[in-house]
Amino acid sequence: MILLHSKVYGIVQGVGFRPFIARLAQKYAVNGSVCNKGPYVELYIAGAESDCRALLDEMESQPPERATILKVDTDALTPADNDYQTFTDFQIIDSARERGAIFVSPDIATCDKCRAELYDPHNRRYLHPFINCTACGPRLTILEAMPYDRERTSMREFPMCEACHTEYTTPDDRRYDAQPVCCNDCGPEVYLLDGSLRGGAAITAIRQAIIDGQIVAIKGIGGFHLACDASNDAAVRLLRQRKNRPFKPFALMMRDMAAVRRECRIEPGQEALLTGHQKPILLLHRRDSLSPDTDASSQRLADSVAPGNPRIGVMLPYAPVQMLLFDYPDGLNDRMPDMLVMTSGNPHGAPICRDDEQVRSALAGRIADMVLSHNRRIRLRADDTVTDWYRGAPYMIRRSRGFAPLPVMLSGDWHGQVLGIGGELKNTFCLGHDDLLYPSPYVGDMSDLRTVQALKESIHLMAELLEIKPELIACDLHPGYITTQVAESLELPLMKVQHHYAHILSCMAENDYPVEAEPVIGLSLDGTGYGLDGTIWGGEILLCSYTGFQRLGHITPFPQAGGDKASREGWRIAAAQIYALTADREQATDIIKKLALTDEQGCRAIAFMLDKNLNTITSTSMGRLFDSISAVLGIRRASSFEGEAANYLEFAAEKYLQQQGHAPDDYGEPWEPPTLPDWLPAAADSAPGTDLPTDKLFRYILERQLTGCPAGESAYIFHYALARMLTAAAASASQSTGSHTVALSGGVWQNHLLLQLTEPMLTAAGLKVLRHSQIPPNDGGICLGQAVAALCRLNDIH
């Protein structure tokens, strides 16, 4: 006989791990106990050594479907040990709180077994909007503290009925020890906000409103959605008008994979992600944009869902109430659409609403005609995750529900507790404890005071949940950022981290790049970041290690006239570049007018600001260069949402590429266009140095447009030439520094085409490429880099 004591680390709470161990104990006829300790699950198993070892082997090789075991520490005990115990059976014992690294399960989409029960008239949970089991249901968003037990969740307000309690305490039951377990008799309830309808009647009323073309708000797991019929163009346009969102694509929820296949092209691996337990929004190619022979009459999606965009963001229902929206036995199924716009339930610039009070003040009667709510409290907001698809795998755009707060783990001996507070746009924050770094769910843009308050609340809640007390906070270098003010208000030691360096650090950390390895060449490309010289950076070639960075090169600086307006109105960037290029006001004005960038008054305003150096800054922003080229080519003069001009420039280039017989997702050798400037270096040619001559590229694209060349062809040439220039700069940096590793980060790397052109060129030049996958390349990922910088300071990495 033997007594083993094990500590199991990882995602082992909230995923049915303890009942799983209890069933294994019954299978192998061993005694002992299992207990949540917060940082880990603790096992005592007593029995024949072969049976005990077999239990541990099966635990590690075949864990519960949603569990992730990162580490198991096991010791054999003797009667002389202080914690030696005698066991006569096997028990799940009350959780005991201990300090240490915490692993919190994200929210898990409804499993297939629960979905089957949801629609089984003979099941006692028939049509229950909150059905769940040990393998699915809310986790992070209802959790108040660890260990994960019902009394520390929003479900403590709903005492279990006798039948649910029996399931909860029966080892062989699917709901054994499932903390959110409930049924129609004892669980939360859906209702129409400020109305008398509850339960099924409320669901039917919402379905009828959608059929009638109305806008509705629906409370889900991590917040409210705004929904309407995605096949009803008038309804979608009405939502755009009410939400002040003229062009930005809306996310879609489709009833099932049949609807997805009808509207979209599905690549290998994508269906598994769409139907899996995380169910993010996945960017898919519209079928009609790639398959001209498709019967257009089969397409039902309104064009206004994503105007002019060849991709749409699609997810499947992941919560029971969403499934009931599409299928409910009320006689409306034949008229209920199988595609819904399902966008974040918030007014422009504010965080997603999570309770009735917020919905009343922000959505009800203003944006939403009707609201379906419920009485289970959301403790922590979790917007939907958005991911692109690149080289057969997810490529994260917004990391939130289903993924946060899964940690990034660093190799090595790290110590300390830190907070990376994130950026102004797409804000997320990151809490770090030793070698574990926990990026938060998506918070939002800091332009709204409500989002600032949401950031403060979320930091407090997650820090308590993860039992982290930061010793050092890292924030952006920009002196005017609101996140810096929030960090200062926490009254803890503060360090400032340069924006583009934080981007590259986040990429290094995601790839677990070794501290002792050579520095990386960072291609950090985005829209705006405060530089060490007080100018705006954004097209940077950096040499980065965990101890600091050196600026090796950048794109050609250009004047950015017009202040904040310039970040939204690319024509201003283009006009300023034309003035700088010609050095002649009359000639510049003629060109600007020919391109229809602005009128006479606009020309005079730009010229005045440049001549007097008023409201003008020097910039190396790659994002603004994309905006400028988009304006010159007549694609987008201005943007109604971040990245709009650059997105449509990419779409124009992809359309041209497709017209030449090349698939947009062809990851082979990049296709070289027949016309290129003669000054463009070969991709592996290191002679030009690390500065990118983007002024020459701007002139070349401008001259093509003035001579009537096709805009789509010019758009592709711009992308291809830029990839060649970036590769040449990286090769030059490698030659001068001896580094052979390149890290790609920054929001510009969301550009699918630029990434698929540049990565193979870098590889062909003999360089190893680090890029993002599970952490966004955009500002939603810099919190990770900030947290890493803070950890390095605490650990005196040098």
Stockholm file with secondary structure:
# STOCKHOLM 1.0

chainA/1-798         MILLHSKVYGIVQGVGFRPFIARLAQKYAVNGSVCNKGPYVELYIAGAESDCRALLDEMESQPPERATILKVDTDALTPADNDYQTFTDFQIIDSARERGAIFVSPDIATCDKCRAELYDPHNRRYLHPFINCTACGPRLTILEAMPYDRERTSMREFPMCEACHTEYTTPDDRRYDAQPVCCNDCGPEVYLLDGSLRGGAAITAIRQAIIDGQIVAIKGIGGFHLACDASNDAAVRLLRQRKNRPFKPFALMMRDMAAVRRECRIEPGQEALLTGHQKPILLLHRRDSLSPDTDASSQRLADSVAPGNPRIGVMLPYAPVQMLLFDYPDGLNDRMPDMLVMTSGNPHGAPICRDDEQVRSALAGRIADMVLSHNRRIRLRADDTVTDWYRGAPYMIRRSRGFAPLPVMLSGDWHGQVLGIGGELKNTFCLGHDDLLYPSPYVGDMSDLRTVQALKESIHLMAELLEIKPELIACDLHPGYITTQVAESLELPLMKVQHHYAHILSCMAENDYPVEAEPVIGLSLDGTGYGLDGTIWGGEILLCSYTGFQRLGHITPFPQAGGDKASREGWRIAAAQIYALTADREQATDIIKKLALTDEQGCRAIAFMLDKNLNTITSTSMGRLFDSISAVLGIRRASSFEGEAANYLEFAAEKYLQQQGHAPDDYGEPWEPPTLPDWLPAAADSAPGTDLPTDKLFRYILERQLTGCPAGESAYIFHYALARMLTAAAASASQSTGSHTVALSGGVWQNHLLLQLTEPMLTAAGLKVLRHSQIPPNDGGICLGQAVAALCRLNDIH
#=GR chainA/1-798 SS CEEEEEEEEEECSSSSHHHHHHHHHHHTTCEEEEEECSSSEEEEEEECHHHHHHHHHHHHHSCCTTCEEEEEEEEEECTTSTTCCCCSSEEECCCCCCCSCCCCCCCBCCCHHHHHHHTCTTSTTTTCTTCCBTTBBCCGGGBCSSSCCGGGBGGGGSCCCHHHHHHHTCTTSTTTTCTTCCCTTTSCCEEETTSSCBHHHHHHHHHHHHHTTCCEEEECSSSEEEEEETTCHHHHHHHHHHHTCSSSCCCEEESSHHHHHHHBCCCTTHHHHHHSSSCCEEEEEBHHHHCTTSCGGGCCCCGGGSTTCSEEEEECCCSHHHHHHHCCSSSCTTTSCSEEEEEESSCTTSCCCCSHHHHHHHTBTTTBSEEEEESSCCSSCCCCCEEEEETTEEEEEECCTTTTTCCEECCSCCCCEEEECCCSSSBCCEEEETTEEEECCCCBCTTSHHHHHHHHHHHHHHHHHTTCCCSEEEEESCTTCHHHHHHHHTCSCEEEECHHHHHHHHHHHHTTCCTTSCCEEEEEEEEEEECTTSSEEEEEEEEEETTEEEEEEEBCCEEEESGGGGGTCHHHHHHHHHHHHHCCHHHHHHHHHHTTSCCHHHHHHHHHHHHHTCSEEEECCHHHHHHHHHHHTTSCSSCSSTTHHHHHHHHHHHHHHHHTTCCTTCCSSCCCCSCCCTTCCCTTCCTTCSSBCHHHHHHHHHHHHHTTCCHHHHHHHHHHHHHHHHHHHHHHHHHHHCCCEEEEESGGGGCHHHHHHHHHHHHHTTCEEECCSSSCSSGGGHHHHHHHHHHHHHTTCC
#=GC SS_cons         CEEEEEEEEEECSSSSHHHHHHHHHHHTTCEEEEEECSSSEEEEEEECHHHHHHHHHHHHHSCCTTCEEEEEEEEEECTTSTTCCCCSSEEECCCCCCCSCCCCCCCBCCCHHHHHHHTCTTSTTTTCTTCCBTTBBCCGGGBCSSSCCGGGBGGGGSCCCHHHHHHHTCTTSTTTTCTTCCCTTTSCCEEETTSSCBHHHHHHHHHHHHHTTCCEEEECSSSEEEEEETTCHHHHHHHHHHHTCSSSCCCEEESSHHHHHHHBCCCTTHHHHHHSSSCCEEEEEBHHHHCTTSCGGGCCCCGGGSTTCSEEEEECCCSHHHHHHHCCSSSCTTTSCSEEEEEESSCTTSCCCCSHHHHHHHTBTTTBSEEEEESSCCSSCCCCCEEEEETTEEEEEECCTTTTTCCEECCSCCCCEEEECCCSSSBCCEEEETTEEEECCCCBCTTSHHHHHHHHHHHHHHHHHTTCCCSEEEEESCTTCHHHHHHHHTCSCEEEECHHHHHHHHHHHHTTCCTTSCCEEEEEEEEEEECTTSSEEEEEEEEEETTEEEEEEEBCCEEEESGGGGGTCHHHHHHHHHHHHHCCHHHHHHHHHHTTSCCHHHHHHHHHHHHHTCSEEEECCHHHHHHHHHHHTTSCSSCSSTTHHHHHHHHHHHHHHHHTTCCTTCCSSCCCCSCCCTTCCCTTCCTTCSSBCHHHHHHHHHHHHHTTCCHHHHHHHHHHHHHHHHHHHHHHHHHHHCCCEEEEESGGGGCHHHHHHHHHHHHHTTCEEECCSSSCSSGGGHHHHHHHHHHHHHTTCC
//
